[in-house]
Amino acid sequence: QLQLVESGGGSVQPGGPLRLSCAASGHTLNYFAIGWFRQAPGKEREVVSCMAAGPAGRTDYADSVKGRATISRDNAKNTAYLQMSSLKPEDTAVYYCAASADAYYCHMTTSQYNYWGQGTQVTVSS
């Protein structure tokens, strides 16, 4: 059973950077597509980014973070990352990583993901 644990959240000032990590255990993360999602209070969970499996796995980003976010994975560490810059107050949310057994597609919807982490809070405020 694949398990995912996010870390790296916290309080950040507007304009600042943040890197979230998603450590996997129980299975090799490289055999899964990965996604990052977020959920703000009172709102539905929304996609931030996705990455297909493989050495040149396709990536995609929500329009709200394009140019400010980079998804990546380190197979040696069995960990995925979401690097964000120029953070805005509207980026405040609980961020979740997810993994899909449909590995070679970059999924931009929650329904395609089989495994989820518990989430990490990101608060962007001055």
C-alpha positions, 0 to 999 in steps of 0.5 A: 500500500502506497502511503504519502506524507506531505511536509514543508507547509507553513506561514509565508509572506506574500511574494515568497517561495515555498517548497512542499515535499511528498514522501512516499513509502510502501511502493516506488513512487516512480510507478505512479503519476503524481498530482498536487491539489489544494483546498481552501476553506469553504472551497472545493479541492482543486488541482495545482499540478500533475506529473506523469511517470517516466523519465520525461513525464508530462507535466501540467499546471493550473492557470492560477499557478502557471509560471510560479510552480514547478512539480518534480520528483526525486526517484532516489528519495522516493519523493515528489516536490512542488516548488512555488514562488511569488506566493499570493494570499489566494494560495492559502490552502491545505495542499495535498499530494496524490498518486495515480496507478494510471501512471503514464498520464498527467491527471488534472482531476481528483477522481483519477487518484488512488492515494492521498496524503494527509495534507499540509497547511500553507498560509500566505499572509503579511 
